Amino acid sequence: MKTATPLWNGWLLAGGLAGAAVAFGQQVPDPNFPVKVATPTYTANHPRVLFDEAHFNVHTTKGSYQSFAELVTNDGYQVTPNEKPFDTKTLAGADILVIANARGAARPSELPAFTEPECDAVRDWIRAGGNLLLVVDHYPTGHAVDSLAQRLGVNLSKGTTTDPDHAAPGAGGMGTLLFARTNQLIADHAVTLGRNEAERVNRVITFTGQSLKGPEGSVAFLKLADTAVDRLPSAGTPGQVAARPQARRPGPGAAAAGQSVSAAGRAQGVALAFGKGRVVVLGEASQLSAQLAGPQQRPMGMNFPGIDNRQMALNIMHWLSRLID
């Protein structure tokens, strides 16, 4: 399959966050983001990273994830874009698979991104020792990867998560979320602790996403507060985007499509062991990008000032490549 345009172009409206869409608008990679790594981690052996670009991915190595790809390459990883369906042959030889906002069609839809045999192939590859970074975002991207997530025991809300009580100051919209040591929404894990104090992650911002919940034994390192809410889409038609839900606080037990439900106890970042492999799932994609958004060219992603998203990206790769436990 061919990849669609890599830039995020108005999907926020589909999630019902018109305010955030106005704030962010068209997004382009930040050419001034520092991708150089002062002391590369891998100088002799280079872990092989397969970057999925076969499933209409919103984010690609030459698009909005260019900064991420260049950053990890400069840290010593060997990044290879992949334009083939997943099977045993495609995955053979890869140490880490990165999937960022895979889709089932070139335009927003609820169609699955992967066939059932592809999901089985990825699951079995991880179980045998492969390592996956799976990045999803707000509605409708959860529908696209839900079959794969279920095979890993990860529950996706498939909606859009907001929390005005923990919105990120100055980040340009109610859909942004601040995870910090100070608000107790960052949990200790190798991904947030790194190898030393210099690699410790203390402050992360996400830019509109969905919630998720890992299986027993997983670690939610980006925890959502009890005030977080998932807006669920109304029942849609396959191949189309459902009507956007109303923005309101959830009532007790509310769970029907088109309503808002509590996201308490859920997360936007989880890490888990799966067989002999490792998995990190993120519920928002722009946090690992470095983009300029809207007419004012607002920084959005790892380039936002005063946050540790860049270090978290490196820590995720270090954990997946078994550098840290």
Long-range contacts (C-beta under 8 A, 24 or more apart in sequence): 1-54, 1-55, 1-56, 1-83, 1-85, 2-56, 2-83, 2-106, 3-53, 3-54, 3-55, 3-56, 3-57, 3-60, 3-83, 4-56, 4-57, 4-58, 4-103, 4-106, 4-107, 5-63, 6-57, 6-58, 6-59, 6-60, 6-62, 6-63, 6-64, 6-65, 7-58, 7-63, 7-64, 8-58, 8-64, 8-286, 8-291, 11-58, 11-108, 11-137, 11-138, 12-138, 12-175, 12-208, 13-244, 14-108, 14-139, 14-140, 14-241, 14-244, 15-138, 15-139, 15-159, 15-160, 15-175, 15-208, 15-231, 15-244, 16-160, 16-231, 16-244, 16-245, 16-246, 16-247, 17-138, 17-160, 17-162, 17-173, 17-174, 17-175, 17-208, 19-173, 19-174, 19-175, 20-172, 20-173, 20-174, 20-175, 20-176, 20-207, 20-208, 22-294, 23-172, 23-173, 23-293, 23-294, 23-298, 24-172, 24-173, 24-207, 24-293, 24-294, 24-298, 24-300, 25-293, 25-294, 25-295, 26-293, 26-294, 27-64, 27-286, 27-289, 27-291, 27-292, 27-293, 27-294, 27-300, 28-291, 28-292, 29-63, 29-64, 29-66, 29-67, 29-289, 29-290, 29-291, 29-292, 30-67, 30-290, 30-291, 30-292, 30-299, 30-301, 30-303, 32-303, 33-67, 33-290, 33-302, 33-303, 34-310, 35-67, 35-70, 35-71, 35-74, 36-74, 37-71, 37-74, 37-75, 37-76, 37-314, 40-74, 40-75, 40-76, 41-75, 41-76, 41-314, 41-318, 41-323, 42-75, 42-76, 42-77, 42-321, 43-76, 46-76, 46-77, 46-78, 47-76, 47-77, 47-78, 47-95, 47-96, 47-317, 47-321, 48-77, 48-78, 48-80, 48-93, 48-94, 48-95, 48-96, 49-77, 49-78, 49-79, 49-80, 49-94, 49-95, 49-96, 49-97, 49-98, 49-317, 50-80, 50-82, 50-90, 50-91, 50-94, 50-96, 50-97, 50-98, 51-79, 51-80, 51-81, 51-82, 51-98, 51-100, 52-82, 52-86, 52-97, 52-98, 52-99, 52-100, 52-102, 53-81, 53-82, 53-83, 54-82, 54-83, 54-84, 54-85, 54-86, 55-99, 55-102, 55-103, 55-104, 55-113, 55-114, 55-144, 56-102, 56-103, 56-104, 56-105, 56-106, 56-113, 57-99, 57-100, 57-101, 57-102, 57-103, 58-100, 58-101, 58-103, 58-137, 58-141, 58-285, 59-100, 59-101, 59-135, 59-285, 59-289, 60-100, 64-286, 64-289, 64-291, 65-100, 65-288, 65-289, 67-289, 67-290, 67-301, 67-302, 67-303, 68-288, 68-289, 68-290, 68-302, 68-313, 71-302, 71-310, 71-313, 71-314, 72-313, 72-314, 72-317, 75-314, 75-317, 77-317, 77-321, 85-115, 85-118, 86-114, 86-118, 86-121, 86-122, 87-117, 87-118, 87-121, 88-121, 88-124, 88-125, 90-121, 91-121, 91-122, 91-125, 91-130, 94-130, 95-130, 95-131, 95-320, 95-321, 96-130, 96-131, 96-132, 96-133, 96-317, 96-320, 96-321, 97-122, 97-125, 97-130, 97-131, 97-132, 97-133, 98-132, 98-133, 98-135, 99-132, 99-133, 99-134, 99-135, 99-145, 99-148, 100-135, 100-285, 100-288, 101-135, 101-136, 101-137, 101-141, 101-144, 101-285, 102-141, 102-144, 102-145, 103-141, 103-144, 104-143, 104-144, 105-239, 108-140, 108-241, 109-140, 109-143, 109-144, 109-238, 109-239, 109-240, 109-241, 110-140, 110-143, 110-144, 110-236, 110-238, 110-239, 110-240, 110-241, 110-242, 111-143, 111-144, 111-238, 111-239, 112-143, 112-144, 112-145, 112-146, 112-147, 113-144, 113-145, 113-148, 114-145, 114-147, 114-148, 116-147, 118-148, 119-147, 119-148, 119-151, 120-151, 122-148, 122-151, 123-148, 123-151, 123-152, 123-274, 125-277, 126-152, 126-274, 126-275, 126-277, 126-278, 126-279, 127-274, 127-275, 127-276, 127-277, 128-275, 128-276, 128-277, 129-275, 129-276, 129-277, 130-277, 131-277, 131-278, 131-279, 131-320, 131-321, 131-322, 132-277, 132-278, 132-279, 132-280, 132-320, 133-279, 133-280, 133-282, 133-316, 133-317, 133-320, 134-279, 134-280, 134-281, 134-282, 135-281, 135-282, 135-284, 135-285, 135-288, 136-209, 136-210, 136-212, 136-281, 136-282, 136-283, 136-284, 136-285, 137-208, 137-209, 137-210, 137-283, 137-284, 137-285, 137-286, 138-175, 138-208, 138-209, 138-210, 138-284, 139-210, 139-231, 139-233, 139-241, 139-242, 140-233, 140-236, 140-241, 140-242, 141-210, 141-285, 142-210, 149-212, 149-281, 152-215, 152-272, 152-274, 152-279, 152-281, 153-214, 153-215, 153-218, 153-272, 153-274, 154-212, 154-213, 154-214, 154-215, 154-218, 154-270, 154-272, 154-279, 154-281, 155-212, 155-213, 155-214, 156-210, 156-211, 156-212, 156-283, 157-210, 157-211, 157-212, 157-230, 157-232, 157-263, 157-266, 157-283, 158-210, 158-232, 158-233, 159-210, 159-211, 159-230, 159-231, 159-232, 159-233, 159-245, 159-261, 160-208, 160-209, 160-210, 160-230, 160-231, 160-245, 161-208, 161-209, 161-210, 161-211, 161-224, 161-228, 161-229, 161-230, 161-231, 161-263, 161-268, 161-283, 162-208, 162-228, 162-229, 162-231, 162-247, 163-224, 163-225, 163-227, 163-228, 163-229, 163-263, 164-227, 165-225, 165-227, 166-225, 166-227, 166-228, 168-205, 168-206, 171-205, 171-207, 171-300, 171-304, 172-293, 172-294, 172-298, 172-300, 173-207, 173-208, 175-207, 175-208, 175-209, 176-205, 176-206, 176-207, 176-208, 177-205, 177-206, 177-209, 177-224, 177-228, 177-268, 177-284, 178-203, 178-204, 178-205, 179-203, 179-204, 179-205, 179-206, 179-222, 179-223, 179-268, 179-269, 180-204, 183-225, 184-223, 185-222, 185-223, 185-224, 185-225, 186-221, 186-222, 186-223, 187-219, 187-220, 187-221, 187-222, 187-223, 188-221, 189-219, 189-221, 189-271, 189-319, 190-271, 190-315, 190-318, 190-319, 190-324, 190-325, 191-221, 191-269, 191-271, 191-280, 191-312, 191-315, 191-316, 191-319, 192-221, 192-312, 192-315, 193-315, 194-311, 194-314, 194-315, 194-318, 194-324, 195-318, 195-323, 195-324, 199-311, 199-314, 199-315, 200-308, 200-311, 201-308, 201-311, 201-312, 201-315, 202-308, 203-306, 203-307, 203-308, 204-269, 204-287, 204-307, 204-308, 204-309, 204-312, 205-287, 205-304, 205-307, 205-309, 206-268, 206-283, 206-284, 206-286, 206-287, 207-284, 207-286, 207-287, 207-300, 207-301, 208-284, 208-286, 209-268, 209-282, 209-283, 209-284, 209-285, 210-268, 210-283, 210-284, 211-263, 211-266, 211-267, 211-268, 211-283, 212-266, 212-267, 212-268, 212-270, 212-281, 212-283, 213-265, 213-266, 213-267, 213-270, 214-267, 214-270, 214-271, 214-272, 214-281, 215-272, 217-272, 217-273, 218-270, 218-271, 218-272, 219-270, 219-271, 219-272, 220-266, 220-267, 220-269, 220-270, 221-267, 221-269, 221-270, 221-271, 222-267, 222-268, 222-269, 222-270, 222-282, 222-283, 223-267, 224-263, 224-264, 224-265, 224-266, 224-267, 224-268, 225-264, 226-262, 226-264, 226-265, 227-264, 228-262, 228-263, 228-264, 228-266, 229-260, 229-261, 229-262, 229-263, 230-260, 230-261, 230-262, 230-263, 230-266, 231-259, 231-260, 232-256, 232-257, 232-258, 232-259, 232-260, 232-261, 233-257, 233-258, 234-258, 271-319, 278-319, 278-320, 278-322, 280-316, 280-319, 280-320, 287-312, 288-313
